[in-house]
């Protein structure tokens, strides 16, 4: 999620150890962080999409090897790194442990993340990776959106990368075919959804494919249009070919594969997303408790919007009669204003932000994306800023009651403040801790905490906007319930307002969501497919927020009257990535 202009002025932390943006760098020995950054350098060579995410001038005209051989190379790198880490841990143990807290945290993160990645590979998850948001084709396409596209040389690089699309997609097909040969299939719902997205890629603009439309951008040099056109045509043909292969060759073999992955697979995938071995029964019960608590709060908020109505009716009313922004350029400007205003109000009062962090952009997501908004990180040198992305789903009219809290989540003070602060500190910590070592429960937990913080600080007093915040909260609680419920085929509790005593299915999950949300069916259908295609990711938001709140409460309790929220926020955002095994304990010490 995460290119490099003016590299002499802003050297990469990976290449020189110099700060990416002027942040102070510790002069203490850092063998673990050096090993972690050696891993990132090697990873960027193997996976050029990672280099693009980071803004590193490595392999920008290539794409990752998505074949089983490519995954084997990644696994071998992880194992070599774990061997090196074990050597460093033994040496530290002989010396009484890691003296530097950043070294200690980096060691724990590196071991946990690489072990979780290897478990994902060894269980065959990479051989059935079909997802509407987390899958290789979507990640491959997303890399083009992060590439610099100003000069003729940059467009030439884009053209060469486009020419590599057929090979990358052929490798992806090889992985899926190998999975099928081993009896490891994606569920039919995932296959049909991704095939539908690929079909949408072919119908962009005037009927051109997405790559042809991208290559025909107004600022692409005329001298390169022919080469770009040829490369784009081959890329679009490869995407169309993948669409046909998924439906004709792959899909028939998936029939009978359930939507849910079962407990054994779920424990592997949820560890990858959350950085902990979870008590799933406790998480499921807590998710229900949060659902009931938030629904009661929504019922009270409804009286301020539509007296004597239900929260569902109030949300439907806001969708029809609340503030609406008409036009795609207009909603892009409006959302940019939300972030700019939040930045101006929070900097210096609740956060102390370095100048590079104060730049964040709103973009419109390309057609064929999943329905949910998302964030992409700045490059290491900040030449590419952090960006929030809105999928329009073909709409030109946008009710905003639910977008304010969402943009606090995706932008400021959510994902952007945390990830941009990490990027700013990449040379003090390590590039690993601040980029590829990310744990969803940490970043998504912070972003959900950031929504709650804006409510606590009084930014959500408008009844409609606050209802949007509460809907976002209950959506994350429902995710815990239905994600665990659908994947583990759990029974709905007897006191549930819907489906009491019945077993969770995708269809029941959708209907439950529809009854408690103001979002359209199309959006929620995309969300259900997303949860089923990324088992354990959907629960990371609420469980992560719980860890952030517990860490804050413990730190406040320990410090008493000396507790300073701004200082705590900045210290917390300067720890780098942590999984749920460590997050609350580390936050408590601040």
N, C-alpha and C positions, 0 to 999 in steps of 0.2 A: 504494500500500500504506500509504501513510502513513495544529475546531470550537472555539466559543471562549467559554467562560464566564468571567466576571470579567475581561473584556477590558481594563478600566481598570487593573487590577492587573498584568496580564501583556500589555502591548501587543505586537502582531505586529511582528516584525522587518521585514516587508514594508511596513508602514504607517508606521512611525515610526523605524526604525533602532535602536530600543531592544532590549536583550537579551531573549530569550524567557524566560529563567529566572534572570537575575542573572549570567550569564557575562560576563566583561570584553569590551568592544568596542574595537577599535583605532581611534584617531583619525586614522590615516594616510589619504591620498587613496585612493579605491577605485573608480575609474571602471569597471573591468571587472566587479567584483562588483556595482556598482549597475546596470550593463547586464544582468547575469545575473538580478538580482532583478526588473528591469523586465520581462524575459521571463517570469518566473514569474507576476507579476501579470497580465500579458496572457493567459498560458496558463490561469490559474485562471478568467478571464472566459470564455474559449472552452470550457473543459472543467471544468464544476462538480465533477466527480468528483475532480479534482486539488485544488480548494478544500476538499472534504470531507477528503481525505487529510491536508491541511495544517492543518485546523481553522480555515480562513479564512471569515468571514461573507460569502461571495460566492456568489450563485446556488444556494443550498442547496435551493431548490424547483425547480431545473431539472436536466436531465441533458445529457450531451454530445450534440452533433450527430454522429451516426455515419454520416452520408451522405457521398458523395464531396465535396459542397460543404463539409462540416465539416472533412474532411481537407485540402482546399485552403486553408482559412483557417489551419490549423495550419502547413502548409507555408509560406504567405506570412509568417507570424510568424517562423518559423525563418530565412527568407531575410533579412528586415529586420534581425533580430538579428545575423546573420553580417555584414551590411553595416556595422552599427554597430561590431561587434567589429574588423573590418578597419581602420576609422578609428582606433580606440584602439591597435591594434597598430602602425600606422604612426607614430602620435605617440610611442609608447613607444620604437620603434626609433630615431627621431630624437633621443630623449633618452638613448640608450644601453641601452635595455631596461627591463623592469619591475623597479623597485627592491624591491618587496614580493613575497616568495615566494608569499603567498596569491593575489596578483593574477596572478602568472605561472601558477600551477597552475589558477586559475579560467579564464584565457584558453584554455589548452590543452584543458581539459575541455569548455568551452562549444563551441569549434570542433569538436572530435572528436564530441561527442554530437549536435549539430545536423546535422552532415554525415552521420553515420550514420543519423539519423532520416530525413533527406531521401532518402538512398539506399534505405531501406526503402520509402518511399512511391513513389519513382520506379520501383522495380522491380515495383510492384503488390502487395506483400505485404499492404498494408492492405485490398485488395479481395478477399482470400481468407483473411481472418483467422478461421479456425474452429479452436478449441482448447479442450480440456477444462479448462484452467487459465488460459491467457493471453488468452482471447477476450473481446470486448466484452460479451456477455451476463453472464458471470460477474463481470467487473469492475463492471458496472452494478449488479448485485445486491449485490455487496460494499459498495458505497457506503452502502447503507441500514444495514448493520451497524455503520458507523463514525459514524452521525449521533447527536447527543444526543437522548434520548427520555424526558425527565423532565416537562417542563411542557406545558401545553395548547398554547402557541405552538410549541414544538418538534414536537409531534405534528401540528399543522396544517401545518408545513413538510414533514414526512414525507408527509402526504397529498397535498400539491401535487406533490411529486416523484413519488409513485406514479402520479398522474394523467398524468405526462409519460412513463411507460414505453412506452405504445403508440407514441408518436411516435419515441422513441429506437430502438425495435426496428424500426420501419418504415424509419428511416434506415439501420440495419444491413443490412436486407434489400436496400435500394437499392444499397448498396456491393457486396454479394455478387453481385447481379444484374448490376451494371456489370462486375465482374470476370469473370463468366461470359460476358458479351457480348464481352469482349476475349480469351476463351479462357484466363483465369486462374482455375483452380478449386482449391479445397481437395480433399484426397484423400478418397475415400469413407469410410475408417475414421474420420477426424476428424468427418465429417458425422454418421455414425451414432452416434458416441459423444456428441456434443453434443446430438443429438436425444434420446438416452436420458437425459441429464441434465435436459433440459427436461421430459421425461415424469415424472421423479422430482420435479421442482418441483411438479407437479400433484397429488402423492399424499402430501402432508405432513399429519401429525396425523390428524384425523378425515376425511381425504379432501379437505380444503380445499387450495387452491393455496398456494404458499409466501407470496405477498404477503398473502393473506387471513389466513393463520396469523400472520404478522408483525403485521398491523394489529389482530388480536384480542388482542394482548398485554394482560396483566392491568393494566398501568399506563397504558394509553391512556385518556384521559378519556372518560366516557360520552357527553358532549355531542358528541364528534367521531366516535363509532363509525359512525354512518350514512355520513358523508362518507368516512371511511377505508375502510369496507366497499365503497362504490361505486368508489373509486379502486383498491382492491386487486382488485376483480372485473375491472376493465378491464385492469389490469396482468397478472393471471393469464390472462385471455383472450388478450392479446397474446403472452405466452410460449407458450401452447398453439398459437396461430396460427403462430408462428415454427417450432415443432416440426413442424407439419403441412406448412408451406411447404418446410422443409429436406428432408423425406422425399419429398414429392410433386413439387415443382417444381425444387428445386436438385440433389438427389442424382442423378437420372438423367443430368444433364449431366456429372457428375464421373467417371462410369465410365471406367476406363482411366487416370485420373490416378494416378501412382505414389505410394507412401508417401514415398519419399525425394525430396528436392528437387533433387538434383544439385549439382555443385561450384560453378557460377556463383551460384546462389541462396544456397547455404550460406555462401559467402564474405561476402555482404552481411549475412545474418542473424547469423553468428557474430561479425562486427565489432560489430553492435549489442549483443550480449550481453557481449562480452569487451573492447571498447575497444582492439582491435589487429587487424592483418591477420596471421593465424596461419599458421605452417608446419604444414599439416594432416598431412603425411606424418610429420613429427617428432612431432607430438602423438599420432598414432595409434600409432606405435612405442613412445613413452614410456608410453602408457596400458597397453599389453601388459606392459611391464616392471613397472609398478606393480602390475598384476593378479597377476603371478607372485610378486612380493615379498610382497604382503599375504596371498596364499593360503598361502604357506609359513609365515607368522607365525600364521595361523589354524589351520594343521595342528598347530603346536606348542601353541597355546592349547587345542586340543581335548583333549589329554592330561589337562588339569586338570579337564575336565568329564565326558568319557566316553572312558576309555582304549580304544585300539585301534579307535576309530571315525573316520569322516571328518568334516571340518568341517560338511558338510551334515547328517549324522546328529546331530551335537552341537547344531546350531541347531534341528533338528526336536525333539530331546529337550527343549531349553529352552522351546520353544513349548508343549509338552505338560506338562512337569514342573517348570519353573522357577516363580519367584514370579509370581502372577497377582492382579490387582486386579479384583474383581467390582463392576459397577455404573458407570454413566456419571458420576453425581455424585462417586463415590468416586475414579475415575481422574482427574477434574478436580482434586480436592483433592490427590491424590498428586503430580501433575505440578506443581502450584503449590508443594508442599513441596520438590520437587527444585530449583526455581529460587530459592526463598527461602533454602534451605540454601547453595546455590552463592554467592548474593549475600553472605550473612553471612561465608562463608569467604574470599572473594576480595577484598572491599573492605578497603582498608588494607594488604593484604599483597601482592597482585599488581596491583591497580588502585586509583586514588584517585577515587572517584565522588562527583559532586555529588548532593545529596538527591533532586532530581526523577528521576534515573536509577534510583534504588533501588526504584521501584514498577513492577512488571510483572505482568500477569494471564494466567491460562490460561483459555481459552474452548473450547467445543465448536463445531466448524464446522457450518454448516447442511447439511441433506440436499441431495443433488445436487451436492456439491463433488467435486473430484478427491480422490484417495486420500491424497495426501501432506500431512503437517502443514505449517503455514506461520506467518508472523509478520506482524503489522501494526504500523506505526510509531506513536509518540505524536504528538499534535497539537503544533503549534509552541509552545503555551503549557503543555503537559503536562496540560491539563485532561482529556484522554483519554490514558491510559497506553499504553505498548506492550503488545501482546497476542500470545500464542501460541495457535494454534488446532489442535485435534485432530479430524480427521474420524473418526467412529466406524464408518462403513460399516454401520450397523445392529447392530453388536456391542455386547454388554453385559459381556463378559469380556475382560480385557486383560493378556496376558503383558508383563512390563516389562523383560525382559532387553535389548531393543532400544530402549526408550524413553528411558533415562537419557541416553545420548550424544546422541540426537536432541534432547532438551530442552536440553542444553548448547549444541547447534547453534542451535536456534530462539530460545532465551531467553538464559540466562546461562551462560557469558560470550560467547555467539555474537551473533546478530543484535541482540539488545536492547542489549547494551553498546555496540556500534559505532554503531547508528543513533540510540539515545538520546543518546549523547555528541555525535554530529553535530548533533542537534536542539538540544542545550544550547549549542552553539557557532555556531548559525545566524547570529547577528548579527555575530560576529567574522569568520566566513568569508563565506558568502552562503547564502541559502535554496536557491539552485540547487545549490551544491556539496553540500548536506546532505540534499537530498530528491530532486527530479525529475532531477537529474544523476547519479543512482546508476548504477553499472556492476555488472552481476551478478557478474563475475569478482572484483571487489573485495569485495563484501558476502558472497557465497557462499564465496569463498576465505577470508575472515576467519572465517566460521562453521565451516568445516571445520578451519581452523587451531585454532579454539577447542576443538574436540573433541580434537584431538591435544594441545593444551596441558593439558587436564584429565587426559589419560593421563600426560603428563610430570610433572605435579604430584602424581600418586599418588591421584587420585580414582576410578580405574577398576581397583582391585585385585581386586574380585569377579570370578571367572572368567566367569560368565554375562554380567555387565555389560560386561566387557572384550571378550567375543566380540561383543556388540552394537556396540561401537565399531569393531571390526575389520570387521564386516559392513558398517557404514556407509562405512568407507574403501574396501572392495573394490567396493561398489556404485558409488561415484563413479569408480573406475578403470574398471569395466565400462562406465559411461556414456560415457567418452571413447572406448572401443573401439567400442561398438555405435552411438553417435550418429553419429560420423564414418563408421563402416562402413555403416550403413543408408542414410544420406543420399547417400553417394558410391558406393554399390554396390561396396564393396571386397571383396577375397577374404580369407577367414580364413587366418591363417598355418598353415604345415604342422605346426608343433609345438603347435597348439591342442589341448586335450583333447576338443574337440567341433567338428564341422563343418569340419575341416581341408580347405583347398583349395576350399571352397564359398563362394558369394557371400552376404553378409549380407542377410537379410530381416527383417521384423518378427517373423515366426514363429520364426526361428532366434535372434533377439535375446532373445525371451521365454524360450525353452527354455534358453539359455545362462544367463540371469539366474536362472531357477528352480533350476538345478543348483548355484548358488553363493550362494543366499540362503535365509534362514529365513522370508521373507515369503510370504503366501498368493498364489495365482495371481491372484486378483481385484486385489490391490494392484499386482502387477507388470504386469498387463495395462494398468492405468491409467497406470503409469509409461511403458510403451512408447508408448502413445498420446500422452502428454505430450511425450516427446522428439521424436516425429515432427511434433507440432504447434508446437514451438518450436525449430527447428533451431539448434544451437549453444549453447543455454542449458545443456544437460546437461553439457557439457564445462567450463563456467565454474567449477565447484566445485574440481575437482582442479587445473586450470591456475591458478586463483586461489590455492589453497593453496600451490602450488609457488612462486609469486611472493612470497607472504608469507614463506615459509621462507627463500627466497634473500635477501630483504631483511634478515631478522633475522640470518642468518649473516654477511652482509657488514658489517652494523653492528657485530656482536660482534667480528668480525675486526679492524675498524678501531679500535675503542675498547679492545680487549683487557680488561685487568683493570678498567678504568673502566666497562665496559658494565653497565648496570643494567636488568634486564628490565622492572620495573614502570615506570620512567621511559620506556623505549622503547615499551611498550604504550600509555601515555597520549599520547605524542607521535604515535605511529602512528595512533591513533584520533582525533586532532585535525587530521588533514590534510584531511578531507573526501574526496569521491569522487575516484577515479583509475582510469583504464583500465590494461590490461596494458602499453600502450606506456610508461607512466610509473611504475607501482606499485613495482617492485623498486628502481629507481634512487632514488626519493624515500624509500623505507624505509631504503635503505642509508645515506643521509645523516644519519639521526637518531642 
